[in-house]
Amino acid sequence: MVFINEKMNKESRLKATINQRLTELGERERLKELLRAKLTECGWKDQMKAHCKEVIREKGLEHVTVEDLVVEITPKGRALVPDSVKKELLQRIRAFLAQHAA
Amino acid sequence: MKMEDMPLSGPDNTKLEALVNDIYSELVEDACLGLCFEVHRAVKQGYFFLDETDQESMKEFEIVDQPGVDIFGQVYNQWKNKECECPNCKRLIAASRFAPHLEKCLGMGRNSSRIANRRLASNNNTSKSESDQEDNDDLNDNDWSYGAEKRGDQNSPRRSKTLKHKNGKWVRNLHPYNYNAGINYEMLGPDEVRSFLTTQCGVISEHTKKMCTRSQRCPQHTDEQRMAVRVFLLGPSAPVLPEADSVAGPESFDIPDGQALMSRLQWEDSPEISPSDSASSKASEETSGSPFPIKLRTDKEPISVSLTGTNHSDSRRPKKKKRPPLGLNSGGGIGSLSGGGGSGGSQTNISLSTKKKKPKLTAPSISSIYDDLN
C-alpha cells in the first residue's frame, strides 16, 4: 500500500510539477490561446453557439443559468473537437514535457 | 503521429501519455467553459439573438455554399467570357477589353492619335530607311527638327550618326531623327485624321504625301493651306482652324524655275526650323543663323520650297514623287502664299518678301544653291 501510495505520490508530484512549469513558463496560456483560435477557425465555436441557442430556446431565455449551459455544452464540446486540432495540441504538450520534464 | 509512438520507456510512457491527455482535457474544458460564460452573459445582457431577424430575411441572406459562386451567390467574373461586337470594325472583342479597343478603333481616346502617329512614323521609317540614301542624307542635314523628336526611331541605322559627308563637305547632323517627319494621310482612318488635324498642322507635302506634324501655327505652312488640307481630307464640312489668319505671312522666294508651283501640298513637312524661330514670327523666319543653305530644286517636279527659309529637305526624294492631283489645294496654297506674303504669288513666280530683318537669302543666292544641288 505504501508502495502504491508512493507511486501515486510520485505521479501526483510529477503532475504538480508539470502543471507548475506549464504555468510558470507561460506555456499554458499559449496553449489556451492556440486552442481557442483553432476551434474558432474550424467552426467549432459556431457549432456550439447554435447548440446553445437550442438549449436556450428550450429552457427559456429568462431562466437559463450557467449551470444549464455547462451541463449541456461541455460534453458535446469535448466530442466535437476536430481530430486535427486535438492531435496538434497533444503534440505540443508532449513536446513541452519532453523538453522540461524528462 | 499517434499518441502511442513515444520514444519513452514502457510504464513511464503510459503515465506520460496519461498526463498529456489530462492536460489536454483541462485545456478543452477551459475552452468550453469560456464559451458558456460568454453565451450566458450575452443572453442576460440581451444581445445573444441580435444577429437574427425575421425568417424571410434570414432565408434571403443565407450563406451560399455552391461551387462557382461566392457566399453571396454571385458568379465571379461573369463578364469575362462575354464578347461584344465592335460597331466600328465589326470584330468580336472581349468585354473587359472593349472600352480600350473602342478608344483606339474610333481614334478618340487620349492616346489614340499619338499611337497612330507613332505607328505610321515607324512604318514609314522602316520602309524608307533602306531606300534612297542620298535623299535621306539631305534630310539629315537639317538641324532644326522639333517634330522629329517625337518620332525618334531607336532602331534606325542612322541614329548615331552626327557627321555626314555630303557634297564634298562634312555636314553636321545634330538631330539624327529628323527623317520621316510626317504622317501619310492615306494610312490614317477618318477618325484618326480628324483627331490629328485638330492638333497638328497637317499640310500635305506634295511628293511625300505626308502631313506636317508641327503645331497648328507651324511657320512653314499657312492657314489657308491647313484649311485646304482639312477640306480635302474631311470634306467641305471640315472644322474651322483655331486661328483663321496666319500670324505672319509666309515668305516666298524668287525661284528661277518655271515650275515653281507653290501648291500647299508641295510644302515640305519636315519640321526644320531654328530654335530661335519659335519666339519670333514663324512665317517670315529665314532660319536666321541657319548654317545650311536652302535646298531648292529645279526639277520638273513641283517645287517644295520652305517659305521660312529653313533647311527644309525640300529636295527630299525629288526623283520619286509625282505631283498629286490636288488642284484645289494648289490654288488655295498659292492664294495663301500670295496673301500671306504679300507677294504676287503666281504659280511660276514667287517673289521674295521677307519680313525679317535679316534676309539671308536673295534670289541670286538661291539660284546658286540650286546649281549646287543640281
Interface residues (C-beta under 8 A of the other chain):
Chain A: E11 L14 K15 I18 N19 L22 L31 K32 L35 R36 L39 K45 M48 K49 C52 K53 I56 L61 V64 T65 V66 L69 V70 I73 T74 G77 R78 V81 K86 K87 L89 L90 Q91 I93 R94 L97 A101 A102
Chain B: M1 M3 M6 L8 K15 L16 L19 V20 N21 D22 I23 Y24 S25 L27 V28 E29 D30 A31 C32 L33 G34 L35 C36 F37 V39 H40 V43 F48 F49
